[in-house]
Amino acid sequence: MFEEFKKFAIKGNVVDLAVGVVVGGSFGKIVTSFVNDIIMPPIGVLTGGVDFSKLAVTLKGASGEVPAVTMNYGIFLNTVIDFSIISFTIFFVVKQLARFKKKEDAKKIKTPEDVLLLQEIRDLLKNKA
């Protein structure tokens, strides 16, 4: 059973998946920083200096040591923008990979031997006439 697991774990697909998860996690952090630090400040300026991450609705005010209960819809807006950027980027990358794969597949299409033989006979008959 250990040998089977070892073969499974060492397969290229598992390693590729692990690399994808690590790179995807890092990419997510980059996009989050991009949204929070680059995109949202100008949008905040355009909307009168509003910091979206601070937008919230207070459902119950603070009383004594108990903090206020808030619905933080600004953080949700940031998360939706993060998701939109990530999904668009992944869509673009997958589309480009599919385009490159299609080009490679077109190059790999091999003409069957019988067709090659018929083309050779045709060319010999053309040259003879």
VMD Tcl script that builds the backbone (N, CA, C; Angstrom):
set m [mol new atoms 387]
animate dup $m
set s [atomselect $m all]
$s set {name element resname resid chain x y z} {
  {N N MET 1 A 0.831 -1.183 0.000}
  {CA C MET 1 A 0.000 0.000 0.000}
  {C C MET 1 A 0.889 1.265 0.000}
  {N N PHE 2 A 1.990 1.225 0.737}
  {CA C PHE 2 A 2.899 2.359 0.778}
  {C C PHE 2 A 3.496 2.622 -0.612}
  {N N GLU 3 A 3.824 1.540 -1.323}
  {CA C GLU 3 A 4.397 1.693 -2.670}
  {C C GLU 3 A 3.391 2.337 -3.619}
  {N N GLU 4 A 2.124 1.929 -3.513}
  {CA C GLU 4 A 1.095 2.522 -4.366}
  {C C GLU 4 A 0.945 4.011 -4.077}
  {N N PHE 5 A 0.948 4.343 -2.776}
  {CA C PHE 5 A 0.839 5.754 -2.403}
  {C C PHE 5 A 2.041 6.540 -2.919}
  {N N LYS 6 A 3.214 5.952 -2.829}
  {CA C LYS 6 A 4.443 6.606 -3.291}
  {C C LYS 6 A 4.352 6.880 -4.795}
  {N N LYS 7 A 3.884 5.883 -5.566}
  {CA C LYS 7 A 3.734 6.070 -7.010}
  {C C LYS 7 A 2.727 7.172 -7.311}
  {N N PHE 8 A 1.629 7.185 -6.556}
  {CA C PHE 8 A 0.598 8.197 -6.745}
  {C C PHE 8 A 1.140 9.588 -6.425}
  {N N ALA 9 A 1.834 9.709 -5.307}
  {CA C ALA 9 A 2.313 11.013 -4.842}
  {C C ALA 9 A 3.394 11.583 -5.743}
  {N N ILE 10 A 4.137 10.714 -6.401}
  {CA C ILE 10 A 5.248 11.179 -7.233}
  {C C ILE 10 A 4.811 11.479 -8.666}
  {N N LYS 11 A 3.602 11.058 -9.037}
  {CA C LYS 11 A 3.120 11.326 -10.394}
  {C C LYS 11 A 3.167 12.811 -10.679}
  {N N GLY 12 A 3.397 13.154 -11.923}
  {CA C GLY 12 A 3.510 14.553 -12.321}
  {C C GLY 12 A 2.279 15.375 -11.994}
  {N N ASN 13 A 1.090 14.790 -12.125}
  {CA C ASN 13 A -0.128 15.560 -11.891}
  {C C ASN 13 A -0.230 16.028 -10.445}
  {N N VAL 14 A 0.169 15.189 -9.503}
  {CA C VAL 14 A 0.095 15.570 -8.092}
  {C C VAL 14 A 1.082 16.692 -7.803}
  {N N VAL 15 A 2.276 16.586 -8.338}
  {CA C VAL 15 A 3.280 17.635 -8.138}
  {C C VAL 15 A 2.810 18.934 -8.798}
  {N N ASP 16 A 2.258 18.833 -10.013}
  {CA C ASP 16 A 1.736 20.019 -10.699}
  {C C ASP 16 A 0.625 20.673 -9.887}
  {N N LEU 17 A -0.241 19.852 -9.315}
  {CA C LEU 17 A -1.331 20.385 -8.497}
  {C C LEU 17 A -0.785 21.108 -7.272}
  {N N ALA 18 A 0.200 20.521 -6.622}
  {CA C ALA 18 A 0.790 21.151 -5.437}
  {C C ALA 18 A 1.426 22.493 -5.795}
  {N N VAL 19 A 2.146 22.528 -6.900}
  {CA C VAL 19 A 2.758 23.786 -7.340}
  {C C VAL 19 A 1.671 24.811 -7.658}
  {N N GLY 20 A 0.598 24.367 -8.307}
  {CA C GLY 20 A -0.506 25.260 -8.636}
  {C C GLY 20 A -1.160 25.847 -7.407}
  {N N VAL 21 A -1.327 25.034 -6.365}
  {CA C VAL 21 A -1.946 25.522 -5.131}
  {C C VAL 21 A -1.053 26.574 -4.472}
  {N N VAL 22 A 0.238 26.307 -4.414}
  {CA C VAL 22 A 1.167 27.255 -3.783}
  {C C VAL 22 A 1.215 28.560 -4.577}
  {N N VAL 23 A 1.348 28.458 -5.882}
  {CA C VAL 23 A 1.407 29.659 -6.723}
  {C C VAL 23 A 0.070 30.399 -6.668}
  {N N GLY 24 A -1.040 29.647 -6.677}
  {CA C GLY 24 A -2.354 30.269 -6.606}
  {C C GLY 24 A -2.555 31.028 -5.306}
  {N N GLY 25 A -2.094 30.464 -4.199}
  {CA C GLY 25 A -2.189 31.156 -2.912}
  {C C GLY 25 A -1.403 32.451 -2.913}
  {N N SER 26 A -0.211 32.398 -3.465}
  {CA C SER 26 A 0.621 33.613 -3.552}
  {C C SER 26 A -0.011 34.638 -4.482}
  {N N PHE 27 A -0.555 34.150 -5.578}
  {CA C PHE 27 A -1.208 35.043 -6.538}
  {C C PHE 27 A -2.409 35.722 -5.885}
  {N N GLY 28 A -3.146 34.977 -5.070}
  {CA C GLY 28 A -4.285 35.546 -4.358}
  {C C GLY 28 A -3.866 36.679 -3.440}
  {N N LYS 29 A -2.733 36.508 -2.758}
  {CA C LYS 29 A -2.232 37.567 -1.884}
  {C C LYS 29 A -1.836 38.805 -2.685}
  {N N ILE 30 A -1.222 38.575 -3.842}
  {CA C ILE 30 A -0.824 39.700 -4.697}
  {C C ILE 30 A -2.060 40.468 -5.160}
  {N N VAL 31 A -3.089 39.735 -5.588}
  {CA C VAL 31 A -4.305 40.394 -6.070}
  {C C VAL 31 A -4.991 41.145 -4.927}
  {N N THR 32 A -5.027 40.538 -3.738}
  {CA C THR 32 A -5.632 41.219 -2.593}
  {C C THR 32 A -4.902 42.526 -2.300}
  {N N SER 33 A -3.590 42.486 -2.314}
  {CA C SER 33 A -2.814 43.705 -2.099}
  {C C SER 33 A -3.068 44.711 -3.217}
  {N N PHE 34 A -3.145 44.236 -4.449}
  {CA C PHE 34 A -3.412 45.105 -5.598}
  {C C PHE 34 A -4.751 45.822 -5.431}
  {N N VAL 35 A -5.773 45.064 -5.041}
  {CA C VAL 35 A -7.096 45.666 -4.861}
  {C C VAL 35 A -7.091 46.641 -3.699}
  {N N ASN 36 A -6.590 46.206 -2.543}
  {CA C ASN 36 A -6.645 47.043 -1.344}
  {C C ASN 36 A -5.740 48.267 -1.421}
  {N N ASP 37 A -4.550 48.112 -2.030}
  {CA C ASP 37 A -3.550 49.181 -1.988}
  {C C ASP 37 A -3.469 50.025 -3.260}
  {N N ILE 38 A -3.947 49.499 -4.380}
  {CA C ILE 38 A -3.825 50.220 -5.649}
  {C C ILE 38 A -5.197 50.641 -6.195}
  {N N ILE 39 A -6.142 49.725 -6.238}
  {CA C ILE 39 A -7.431 50.024 -6.872}
  {C C ILE 39 A -8.375 50.795 -5.942}
  {N N MET 40 A -8.521 50.337 -4.719}
  {CA C MET 40 A -9.524 50.924 -3.831}
  {C C MET 40 A -9.219 52.365 -3.395}
  {N N PRO 41 A -7.973 52.776 -3.151}
  {CA C PRO 41 A -7.750 54.181 -2.774}
  {C C PRO 41 A -8.240 55.194 -3.817}
  {N N PRO 42 A -7.945 55.003 -5.130}
  {CA C PRO 42 A -8.499 55.963 -6.094}
  {C C PRO 42 A -10.032 55.929 -6.148}
  {N N ILE 43 A -10.612 54.744 -6.015}
  {CA C ILE 43 A -12.070 54.665 -5.993}
  {C C ILE 43 A -12.601 55.401 -4.768}
  {N N GLY 44 A -11.909 55.253 -3.656}
  {CA C GLY 44 A -12.293 55.983 -2.455}
  {C C GLY 44 A -12.221 57.482 -2.655}
  {N N VAL 45 A -11.179 57.961 -3.347}
  {CA C VAL 45 A -11.047 59.395 -3.623}
  {C C VAL 45 A -12.191 59.865 -4.516}
  {N N LEU 46 A -12.507 59.067 -5.546}
  {CA C LEU 46 A -13.599 59.426 -6.456}
  {C C LEU 46 A -14.946 59.463 -5.743}
  {N N THR 47 A -15.085 58.670 -4.694}
  {CA C THR 47 A -16.353 58.634 -3.952}
  {C C THR 47 A -16.314 59.539 -2.720}
  {N N GLY 48 A -15.383 60.470 -2.677}
  {CA C GLY 48 A -15.333 61.444 -1.586}
  {C C GLY 48 A -14.506 61.001 -0.401}
  {N N GLY 49 A -13.475 60.210 -0.628}
  {CA C GLY 49 A -12.582 59.802 0.448}
  {C C GLY 49 A -13.088 58.625 1.267}
  {N N VAL 50 A -14.016 57.866 0.720}
  {CA C VAL 50 A -14.561 56.720 1.444}
  {C C VAL 50 A -13.572 55.564 1.407}
  {N N ASP 51 A -13.264 54.994 2.568}
  {CA C ASP 51 A -12.424 53.794 2.660}
  {C C ASP 51 A -13.366 52.597 2.702}
  {N N PHE 52 A -13.406 51.843 1.600}
  {CA C PHE 52 A -14.365 50.749 1.484}
  {C C PHE 52 A -14.211 49.700 2.579}
  {N N SER 53 A -12.991 49.477 3.031}
  {CA C SER 53 A -12.791 48.444 4.051}
  {C C SER 53 A -13.424 48.832 5.386}
  {N N LYS 54 A -13.731 50.111 5.564}
  {CA C LYS 54 A -14.331 50.582 6.817}
  {C C LYS 54 A -15.861 50.671 6.738}
  {N N LEU 55 A -16.426 50.443 5.562}
  {CA C LEU 55 A -17.878 50.540 5.416}
  {C C LEU 55 A -18.561 49.405 6.162}
  {N N ALA 56 A -19.518 49.758 6.991}
  {CA C ALA 56 A -20.228 48.749 7.788}
  {C C ALA 56 A -21.553 49.315 8.258}
  {N N VAL 57 A -22.456 48.417 8.568}
  {CA C VAL 57 A -23.735 48.780 9.156}
  {C C VAL 57 A -23.724 48.249 10.581}
  {N N THR 58 A -24.004 49.114 11.545}
  {CA C THR 58 A -24.025 48.682 12.943}
  {C C THR 58 A -25.391 48.075 13.246}
  {N N LEU 59 A -25.381 46.793 13.593}
  {CA C LEU 59 A -26.620 46.097 13.915}
  {C C LEU 59 A -26.985 46.279 15.388}
  {N N LYS 60 A -25.982 46.339 16.241}
  {CA C LYS 60 A -26.200 46.528 17.672}
  {C C LYS 60 A -25.010 47.307 18.207}
  {N N GLY 61 A -25.266 48.395 18.855}
  {CA C GLY 61 A -24.205 49.245 19.374}
  {C C GLY 61 A -23.444 48.587 20.513}
  {N N ALA 62 A -22.265 49.105 20.771}
  {CA C ALA 62 A -21.435 48.585 21.859}
  {C C ALA 62 A -22.056 48.973 23.194}
  {N N SER 63 A -21.925 48.057 24.141}
  {CA C SER 63 A -22.424 48.370 25.489}
  {C C SER 63 A -21.421 47.836 26.492}
  {N N GLY 64 A -20.785 48.753 27.195}
  {CA C GLY 64 A -19.783 48.354 28.178}
  {C C GLY 64 A -18.584 47.707 27.513}
  {N N GLU 65 A -18.281 46.479 27.907}
  {CA C GLU 65 A -17.141 45.733 27.350}
  {C C GLU 65 A -17.508 44.956 26.095}
  {N N VAL 66 A -18.786 44.866 25.782}
  {CA C VAL 66 A -19.249 44.111 24.612}
  {C C VAL 66 A -19.115 45.004 23.373}
  {N N PRO 67 A -18.340 44.538 22.381}
  {CA C PRO 67 A -18.166 45.370 21.182}
  {C C PRO 67 A -19.451 45.424 20.343}
  {N N ALA 68 A -19.495 46.394 19.448}
  {CA C ALA 68 A -20.644 46.546 18.557}
  {C C ALA 68 A -20.705 45.381 17.575}
  {N N VAL 69 A -21.910 45.040 17.183}
  {CA C VAL 69 A -22.120 44.012 16.157}
  {C C VAL 69 A -22.323 44.742 14.839}
  {N N THR 70 A -21.422 44.479 13.876}
  {CA C THR 70 A -21.487 45.192 12.594}
  {C C THR 70 A -21.520 44.222 11.429}
  {N N MET 71 A -22.119 44.674 10.336}
  {CA C MET 71 A -22.104 43.943 9.072}
  {C C MET 71 A -21.133 44.703 8.166}
  {N N ASN 72 A -19.970 44.141 7.919}
  {CA C ASN 72 A -18.880 44.806 7.201}
  {C C ASN 72 A -19.009 44.591 5.697}
  {N N TYR 73 A -19.889 45.356 5.058}
  {CA C TYR 73 A -20.101 45.164 3.627}
  {C C TYR 73 A -18.960 45.755 2.791}
  {N N GLY 74 A -18.163 46.642 3.326}
  {CA C GLY 74 A -17.009 47.192 2.597}
  {C C GLY 74 A -15.952 46.126 2.348}
  {N N ILE 75 A -15.700 45.305 3.355}
  {CA C ILE 75 A -14.748 44.198 3.183}
  {C C ILE 75 A -15.279 43.220 2.144}
  {N N PHE 76 A -16.598 43.001 2.160}
  {CA C PHE 76 A -17.211 42.130 1.159}
  {C C PHE 76 A -17.010 42.694 -0.244}
  {N N LEU 77 A -17.176 44.015 -0.413}
  {CA C LEU 77 A -16.945 44.632 -1.723}
  {C C LEU 77 A -15.510 44.416 -2.186}
  {N N ASN 78 A -14.544 44.574 -1.280}
  {CA C ASN 78 A -13.138 44.314 -1.626}
  {C C ASN 78 A -12.952 42.868 -2.067}
  {N N THR 79 A -13.594 41.936 -1.374}
  {CA C THR 79 A -13.463 40.520 -1.707}
  {C C THR 79 A -14.077 40.225 -3.075}
  {N N VAL 80 A -15.208 40.856 -3.384}
  {CA C VAL 80 A -15.842 40.668 -4.695}
  {C C VAL 80 A -14.923 41.192 -5.799}
  {N N ILE 81 A -14.284 42.328 -5.568}
  {CA C ILE 81 A -13.352 42.874 -6.565}
  {C C ILE 81 A -12.145 41.945 -6.711}
  {N N ASP 82 A -11.626 41.421 -5.591}
  {CA C ASP 82 A -10.533 40.433 -5.640}
  {C C ASP 82 A -10.933 39.261 -6.531}
  {N N PHE 83 A -12.099 38.701 -6.255}
  {CA C PHE 83 A -12.573 37.539 -7.011}
  {C C PHE 83 A -12.697 37.859 -8.491}
  {N N SER 84 A -13.228 39.022 -8.809}
  {CA C SER 84 A -13.409 39.408 -10.213}
  {C C SER 84 A -12.071 39.491 -10.938}
  {N N ILE 85 A -11.088 40.097 -10.297}
  {CA C ILE 85 A -9.769 40.221 -10.922}
  {C C ILE 85 A -9.123 38.847 -11.090}
  {N N ILE 86 A -9.189 38.024 -10.045}
  {CA C ILE 86 A -8.588 36.686 -10.126}
  {C C ILE 86 A -9.271 35.858 -11.196}
  {N N SER 87 A -10.598 35.864 -11.224}
  {CA C SER 87 A -11.303 35.035 -12.204}
  {C C SER 87 A -11.038 35.519 -13.629}
  {N N PHE 88 A -10.971 36.838 -13.841}
  {CA C PHE 88 A -10.659 37.343 -15.177}
  {C C PHE 88 A -9.247 36.951 -15.590}
  {N N THR 89 A -8.309 37.056 -14.674}
  {CA C THR 89 A -6.923 36.703 -14.979}
  {C C THR 89 A -6.800 35.219 -15.308}
  {N N ILE 90 A -7.428 34.378 -14.516}
  {CA C ILE 90 A -7.376 32.935 -14.775}
  {C C ILE 90 A -8.055 32.617 -16.105}
  {N N PHE 91 A -9.187 33.254 -16.388}
  {CA C PHE 91 A -9.857 33.067 -17.677}
  {C C PHE 91 A -8.919 33.413 -18.823}
  {N N PHE 92 A -8.223 34.547 -18.700}
  {CA C PHE 92 A -7.304 34.982 -19.748}
  {C C PHE 92 A -6.160 33.992 -19.927}
  {N N VAL 93 A -5.579 33.521 -18.817}
  {CA C VAL 93 A -4.460 32.576 -18.885}
  {C C VAL 93 A -4.911 31.254 -19.505}
  {N N VAL 94 A -6.056 30.736 -19.071}
  {CA C VAL 94 A -6.560 29.466 -19.619}
  {C C VAL 94 A -6.862 29.605 -21.107}
  {N N LYS 95 A -7.429 30.743 -21.493}
  {CA C LYS 95 A -7.728 30.978 -22.907}
  {C C LYS 95 A -6.442 30.994 -23.733}
  {N N GLN 96 A -5.403 31.641 -23.232}
  {CA C GLN 96 A -4.129 31.678 -23.952}
  {C C GLN 96 A -3.495 30.290 -24.030}
  {N N LEU 97 A -3.548 29.552 -22.927}
  {CA C LEU 97 A -3.003 28.184 -22.941}
  {C C LEU 97 A -3.736 27.310 -23.943}
  {N N ALA 98 A -5.054 27.443 -24.020}
  {CA C ALA 98 A -5.833 26.675 -24.988}
  {C C ALA 98 A -5.439 27.049 -26.411}
  {N N ARG 99 A -5.189 28.334 -26.639}
  {CA C ARG 99 A -4.774 28.775 -27.975}
  {C C ARG 99 A -3.417 28.179 -28.355}
  {N N PHE 100 A -2.467 28.185 -27.399}
  {CA C PHE 100 A -1.158 27.608 -27.675}
  {C C PHE 100 A -1.258 26.100 -27.884}
  {N N LYS 101 A -2.095 25.446 -27.098}
  {CA C LYS 101 A -2.261 23.999 -27.230}
  {C C LYS 101 A -2.866 23.655 -28.585}
  {N N LYS 102 A -3.808 24.482 -29.041}
  {CA C LYS 102 A -4.436 24.241 -30.341}
  {C C LYS 102 A -3.389 24.339 -31.454}
  {N N LYS 103 A -2.480 25.325 -31.327}
  {CA C LYS 103 A -1.422 25.468 -32.327}
  {C C LYS 103 A -0.497 24.254 -32.311}
  {N N GLU 104 A -0.154 23.774 -31.113}
  {CA C GLU 104 A 0.705 22.595 -31.008}
  {C C GLU 104 A 0.021 21.366 -31.573}
  {N N ASP 105 A -1.260 21.203 -31.287}
  {CA C ASP 105 A -2.000 20.059 -31.793}
  {C C ASP 105 A -2.085 20.091 -33.312}
  {N N ALA 106 A -2.223 21.278 -33.874}
  {CA C ALA 106 A -2.282 21.399 -35.328}
  {C C ALA 106 A -0.950 20.984 -35.958}
  {N N LYS 107 A 0.155 21.288 -35.275}
  {CA C LYS 107 A 1.469 20.900 -35.790}
  {C C LYS 107 A 1.682 19.388 -35.678}
  {N N LYS 108 A 1.075 18.786 -34.653}
  {CA C LYS 108 A 1.287 17.368 -34.399}
  {C C LYS 108 A 0.461 16.459 -35.299}
  {N N ILE 109 A -0.539 17.008 -35.978}
  {CA C ILE 109 A -1.373 16.172 -36.839}
  {C C ILE 109 A -0.489 15.597 -37.942}
  {N N LYS 110 A -0.437 14.309 -37.972}
  {CA C LYS 110 A 0.439 13.627 -38.912}
  {C C LYS 110 A -0.405 13.048 -40.041}
  {N N THR 111 A 0.075 13.217 -41.266}
  {CA C THR 111 A -0.628 12.679 -42.413}
  {C C THR 111 A -0.445 11.159 -42.443}
  {N N PRO 112 A -1.546 10.422 -42.604}
  {CA C PRO 112 A -1.439 8.950 -42.659}
  {C C PRO 112 A -0.526 8.490 -43.800}
  {N N GLU 113 A 0.082 7.331 -43.609}
  {CA C GLU 113 A 1.046 6.826 -44.594}
  {C C GLU 113 A 0.424 6.576 -45.958}
  {N N ASP 114 A -0.811 6.084 -45.983}
  {CA C ASP 114 A -1.440 5.813 -47.278}
  {C C ASP 114 A -1.669 7.103 -48.070}
  {N N VAL 115 A -1.971 8.194 -47.366}
  {CA C VAL 115 A -2.150 9.482 -48.035}
  {C C VAL 115 A -0.803 9.982 -48.542}
  {N N LEU 116 A 0.232 9.815 -47.737}
  {CA C LEU 116 A 1.571 10.210 -48.185}
  {C C LEU 116 A 1.988 9.431 -49.427}
  {N N LEU 117 A 1.701 8.130 -49.439}
  {CA C LEU 117 A 2.036 7.296 -50.595}
  {C C LEU 117 A 1.272 7.756 -51.832}
  {N N LEU 118 A -0.017 8.072 -51.667}
  {CA C LEU 118 A -0.809 8.553 -52.800}
  {C C LEU 118 A -0.291 9.911 -53.293}
  {N N GLN 119 A 0.133 10.763 -52.409}
  {CA C GLN 119 A 0.688 12.057 -52.812}
  {C C GLN 119 A 1.989 11.867 -53.574}
  {N N GLU 120 A 2.795 10.921 -53.119}
  {CA C GLU 120 A 4.066 10.634 -53.799}
  {C C GLU 120 A 3.802 10.103 -55.210}
  {N N ILE 121 A 2.828 9.202 -55.353}
  {CA C ILE 121 A 2.479 8.666 -56.673}
  {C C ILE 121 A 1.970 9.777 -57.571}
  {N N ARG 122 A 1.126 10.658 -57.007}
  {CA C ARG 122 A 0.602 11.790 -57.782}
  {C C ARG 122 A 1.732 12.676 -58.282}
  {N N ASP 123 A 2.687 12.965 -57.410}
  {CA C ASP 123 A 3.795 13.826 -57.794}
  {C C ASP 123 A 4.668 13.170 -58.863}
  {N N LEU 124 A 4.886 11.858 -58.749}
  {CA C LEU 124 A 5.666 11.142 -59.769}
  {C C LEU 124 A 4.942 11.162 -61.122}
  {N N LEU 125 A 3.639 10.981 -61.110}
  {CA C LEU 125 A 2.865 11.024 -62.368}
  {C C LEU 125 A 2.888 12.435 -62.972}
  {N N LYS 126 A 2.859 13.456 -62.146}
  {CA C LYS 126 A 2.915 14.831 -62.649}
  {C C LYS 126 A 4.248 15.084 -63.320}
  {N N ASN 127 A 5.330 14.607 -62.680}
  {CA C ASN 127 A 6.674 14.846 -63.217}
  {C C ASN 127 A 6.910 14.048 -64.504}
  {N N LYS 128 A 6.244 12.897 -64.661}
  {CA C LYS 128 A 6.419 12.037 -65.829}
  {C C LYS 128 A 5.735 12.650 -67.044}
  {N N ALA 129 A 4.629 13.339 -66.832}
  {CA C ALA 129 A 3.852 13.838 -67.950}
  {C C ALA 129 A 4.359 15.115 -68.529}
}
mol reanalyze $m
mol bondsrecalc $m
mol representation Tube
mol addrep $m
